[in-house]
Amino acid sequence: GEGVSIFALPQEVVLRVFRYLGPEDLCRCGQVCSTWAQVVKTGSLWRHLYPVRWARSDYYCGPPGDLDQEPDEDLVKSLQDEGRAYQEWDEDADVDESEEASEGCPAISAVQREKTLLNGMIQNLLPTVGPSVRSLSLAYSSAVSSKMVRQILSFCPNLTHLDLTQTDVSDSAFDSWAEFGACRSLEHLDLSGCDKITDRTLKILSFGLGDLTAHANSSRSKLLKAPPSPIKLQEEHSLPPMGRSCQELIFKRRPGGRGSGCGPVHVWVLDPAELADIEDTADWSRRGGVVSQESGRGSVLELQGGGGSCCCRRSQRRSFRTGFSSSHWQYSSVGDARCGHSTCCTSDMALWTVREQCDTPATGGAVDFRTKCSFEGDSCPKRHKRTDQSGACRALGFLSLSGCCQITDLGLRCLSQRGGLPQLEHLNLSGCLLITGAGLHELVSVCPALNMEHFYYCDNINGPHADTASGCQNLQCGFRACCRSGE
Ligand code: FES
């Protein structure tokens, strides 16, 4: 009979065929015709992304579990050499920016390919397939920037596996997680060697993972009695109109009250339209809280320390024995920031509150909430849902902060809050020189699934499960922070 053109195949059949192709072939097919270009942008074809490998002609695209757990040492060394060569070339780029200048150097060309590939993905692919992406590995990438990661994460809200090992990213890379549910599916996060990461990232991470306590808090608050009489919340005329969202009451710990040492001010941001919140408010006031009302906008509410009697404030600066530049490990201006020590900042003062922006018809501007968006479900422009009703499970099972030397107990506390990390099995805090045993105890107490064989922290910390936990992994590493490097 007459030959049938391949272009006559139904799209479902074309898609089935495309499932056998790797990323390189898919990109070629996408250039054949508009129909194929459309099929190529089917989300299920792009579940697992490895742009660093793809830029080096390794087109593996299966799930990350199929990769070796231990990275190939030769590959790591080669990627690091490429990164160094690219950085040197990039620093001289203003002298000679021509593409040709890099042509003779395969190492620089590989990083340039990687950069082009990342930009192409961000501009052309992820806006369409982002919600389908489950795994992303950018480990040892020299081309990726915090801005790129921020863009990628904003397109990929359903990631379960994220590997940013030994990249140059900073806290700003995770800004998109500051929205509710933005990383709620995350199960595996590797930030090994990301030494620009601070507690801010852990705060955002903990927020993005959801709140297991929201339902309990909500139920508890419904049981609270109305405030006893001399407590006045606000005069009626000064209360925000009921039913009008986007207002807030902020309750601050009374200066000089219990535990007013160096801890953060205890702040409660409320939605006055929610009766349960008002009852919570009354309970807080009865226990000594001070009522005030503020308004404002922003993404994350920073809480500042109250008093000045903490050990860290007295010592002002504290250095650590290390083979690296000592100034790198010192507290900087602790007088201006919280010390981060669990022993100084008692847990009842550590309520972190995050603000979220949501344009509403009522105000036409940004609004702030404690645990939820007032516009729930379908009526919310951003489809926010209360964390206690949307199945938050804080499913993180793997977390590596190895070499993230700016992390303090405050960061660990952020992870401990909102229900802890009930499914965490692997926790690597090697080279986290500023954390203490108290901070570790607090976190471990809310990680019931932690496997001691996969629990790593500095050998010099008197921490939990000292007999069974694994020690620091960075002793022999050479390129990640460790207080005993050089010994
Ligand atoms: Fe202390 Fe490695 S960080 S032993």
Residues whose N, C-alpha, C, O or C-beta is under 5 A from the ligand:
A	BS01	FES	S430 G431 C432 C458 D459 N460 C472 N474 L475 A481 C482 C483 R484
